């Protein structure tokens, strides 16, 4: 009777160990997936940062060109367009 109870406990313990190993494997797979996700997001955020920097440069250039055009229109036509 005691042997039977011990065997039952050992069997349950072995089943739990197998479940824990399976969970560890799932966690490892999830970690790999999360690492890939974070690397992808890092790349996307880098692209967004570059895009924002380009927008700043281009908006300055457009503003500068607009100012030049307005000055030329005033000289040529006497009035700058709106």
Backbone as CSV, one residue per row, in Angstrom:
resi,resn,N_x,N_y,N_z,CA_x,CA_y,CA_z,C_x,C_y,C_z
1,UNK,0.820,-1.189,0.000,0.000,0.000,0.000,0.869,1.261,0.000
2,UNK,1.900,1.274,0.830,2.795,2.421,0.874,3.570,2.513,-0.437
3,UNK,4.009,1.353,-0.950,4.712,1.329,-2.231,3.837,1.862,-3.347
4,UNK,2.581,1.495,-3.331,1.641,1.957,-4.356,1.483,3.475,-4.293
5,UNK,1.389,4.019,-3.098,1.244,5.469,-2.932,2.514,6.178,-3.400
6,UNK,3.662,5.595,-3.068,4.933,6.194,-3.492,5.056,6.148,-5.015
7,UNK,4.666,5.013,-5.604,4.709,4.888,-7.062,3.776,5.899,-7.728
8,UNK,2.603,6.112,-7.146,1.665,7.107,-7.686,2.276,8.510,-7.626
9,UNK,2.908,8.809,-6.510,3.537,10.124,-6.352,4.677,10.282,-7.356
10,UNK,5.501,9.238,-7.518,6.602,9.295,-8.482,6.088,9.469,-9.908
11,UNK,5.019,8.778,-10.252,4.429,8.896,-11.583,3.921,10.319,-11.822
12,UNK,3.232,10.866,-10.825,2.739,12.245,-10.944,3.902,13.223,-11.064
13,UNK,4.953,12.971,-10.306,6.137,13.826,-10.364,6.774,13.775,-11.753
14,UNK,6.882,12.589,-12.330,7.448,12.442,-13.671,6.578,13.149,-14.715
15,UNK,5.270,13.045,-14.567,4.363,13.739,-15.489,4.536,15.254,-15.373
16,UNK,4.678,15.719,-14.141,4.885,17.154,-13.934,6.204,17.599,-14.556
17,UNK,7.243,16.781,-14.409,8.533,17.129,-15.009,8.416,17.224,-16.534
18,UNK,7.684,16.293,-17.137,7.489,16.318,-18.591,6.735,17.579,-19.003
19,UNK,5.717,17.944,-18.236,4.956,19.159,-18.534,5.838,20.401,-18.398
20,UNK,6.680,20.409,-17.379,7.587,21.548,-17.171,8.566,21.660,-18.341
21,UNK,9.118,20.535,-18.804,10.031,20.566,-19.955,9.312,21.100,-21.197
22,UNK,8.076,20.683,-21.388,7.290,21.161,-22.533,7.048,22.672,-22.421
23,UNK,6.741,23.123,-21.216,6.530,24.563,-21.008,7.818,25.339,-21.250
24,UNK,8.944,24.796,-20.809,10.228,25.463,-21.036,10.513,25.580,-22.530
25,UNK,10.176,24.543,-23.272,10.358,24.573,-24.721,9.471,25.648,-25.348
26,UNK,8.221,25.723,-24.896,7.300,26.746,-25.408,7.802,28.150,-25.080
27,UNK,8.331,28.318,-23.878,8.857,29.628,-23.467,10.062,29.999,-24.330
28,UNK,10.925,29.037,-24.623,12.088,29.305,-25.482,11.646,29.729,-26.876
29,UNK,10.634,29.054,-27.417,10.109,29.424,-28.737,9.503,30.821,-28.698
30,UNK,8.806,31.123,-27.626,8.201,32.445,-27.487,9.284,33.519,-27.395
31,UNK,10.353,33.232,-26.683,11.453,34.197,-26.563,12.064,34.481,-27.927
32,UNK,12.261,33.443,-28.730,12.809,33.631,-30.077,11.865,34.489,-30.905
33,UNK,10.574,34.215,-30.813,9.580,34.992,-31.550,9.592,36.443,-31.090
34,UNK,9.676,36.676,-29.797,9.694,38.045,-29.272,10.963,38.776,-29.706
35,UNK,12.094,38.086,-29.722,13.344,38.707,-30.184,13.211,39.150,-31.634
36,UNK,12.628,38.293,-32.470,12.420,38.654,-33.880,11.488,39.854,-33.988
37,UNK,10.439,39.847,-33.182,9.475,40.954,-33.191,10.155,42.265,-32.808
38,UNK,10.935,42.246,-31.734,11.607,43.466,-31.287,12.621,43.956,-32.323
39,UNK,13.327,43.041,-32.971,14.262,43.445,-34.024,13.523,44.094,-35.184
40,UNK,12.374,43.542,-35.541,11.567,44.122,-36.613,11.079,45.510,-36.225
41,UNK,10.585,45.654,-35.005,10.091,46.951,-34.533,11.233,47.968,-34.476
42,UNK,12.417,47.545,-34.047,13.575,48.450,-34.023,13.870,48.984,-35.420
43,UNK,13.814,48.103,-36.413,14.051,48.531,-37.790,13.006,49.520,-38.267
44,UNK,11.750,49.241,-37.947,10.660,50.135,-38.348,10.808,51.485,-37.667
45,UNK,11.126,51.480,-36.386,11.288,52.751,-35.667,12.467,53.549,-36.228
46,UNK,13.521,52.869,-36.630,14.649,53.552,-37.255,14.228,54.229,-38.551
47,UNK,13.391,53.513,-39.336,12.887,54.104,-40.577,12.013,55.314,-40.293
48,UNK,11.161,55.234,-39.277,10.313,56.376,-38.921,11.155,57.571,-38.488
49,UNK,12.217,57.300,-37.752,13.092,58.388,-37.309,13.729,59.071,-38.518
50,UNK,14.227,58.260,-39.470,14.816,58.820,-40.684,13.783,59.630,-41.458
51,UNK,12.572,59.104,-41.538,11.502,59.797,-42.247,11.228,61.151,-41.600
52,UNK,11.168,61.187,-40.282,10.938,62.442,-39.563,12.055,63.443,-39.807
53,UNK,13.291,62.954,-39.802,14.429,63.843,-40.060,14.374,64.397,-41.479
54,UNK,14.013,63.554,-42.438,13.895,64.008,-43.827,12.784,65.038,-43.962
55,UNK,11.684,64.810,-43.253,10.571,65.760,-43.300,11.009,67.135,-42.799
56,UNK,11.784,67.159,-41.736,12.276,68.437,-41.201,13.133,69.158,-42.232
57,UNK,14.032,68.421,-42.858,14.912,69.028,-43.862,14.098,69.536,-45.041
58,UNK,13.180,68.699,-45.532,12.387,69.091,-46.698,11.450,70.249,-46.389
59,UNK,10.872,70.273,-45.201,9.962,71.375,-44.872,10.727,72.696,-44.815
60,UNK,11.958,72.663,-44.341,12.780,73.874,-44.326,13.064,74.314,-45.761
61,UNK,13.413,73.358,-46.616,13.728,73.702,-48.011,12.507,74.260,-48.724
62,UNK,11.340,73.664,-48.496,10.109,74.163,-49.116,9.823,75.575,-48.626
63,UNK,9.982,75.794,-47.335,9.755,77.127,-46.774,10.721,78.136,-47.387
64,UNK,11.969,77.740,-47.521,12.981,78.618,-48.111,12.632,78.932,-49.565
65,UNK,12.201,77.916,-50.315,11.829,78.130,-51.717,10.588,79.013,-51.823
66,UNK,9.640,78.817,-50.922,8.433,79.642,-50.925,8.792,81.104,-50.697
67,UNK,9.669,81.346,-49.750,10.111,82.723,-49.477,10.775,83.339,-50.709
68,UNK,11.628,82.563,-51.370,12.306,83.065,-52.570,11.297,83.374,-53.673
69,UNK,10.327,82.478,-53.873,9.304,82.703,-54.898,8.484,83.953,-54.600
70,UNK,8.131,84.142,-53.346,7.351,85.331,-52.988,8.144,86.609,-53.267
71,UNK,9.426,86.593,-52.958,10.253,87.782,-53.239,10.347,88.038,-54.744
72,UNK,10.504,86.965,-55.520,10.569,87.120,-56.977,9.242,87.628,-57.544
73,UNK,8.128,87.083,-57.038,6.810,87.528,-57.506,6.597,89.002,-57.195
74,UNK,7.045,89.420,-56.035,6.903,90.837,-55.680,7.718,91.713,-56.627
75,UNK,8.912,91.258,-56.984,9.746,92.044,-57.898,9.168,92.056,-59.310
76,UNK,8.702,90.881,-59.769,8.228,90.773,-61.151,6.815,91.316,-61.312
77,UNK,5.898,90.893,-60.436,4.486,91.249,-60.583,4.046,92.380,-59.657
78,UNK,4.863,92.729,-58.726,4.500,93.775,-57.779,3.739,93.257,-56.577
79,UNK,3.209,92.045,-56.665,2.442,91.445,-55.563,2.755,89.952,-55.529
80,UNK,2.910,89.415,-54.337,3.134,87.975,-54.186,1.795,87.272,-54.123
81,UNK,1.706,86.083,-54.737,0.446,85.329,-54.676,0.285,84.720,-53.288
82,UNK,-0.954,84.421,-52.945,-1.243,83.903,-51.609,-0.904,82.457,-51.476
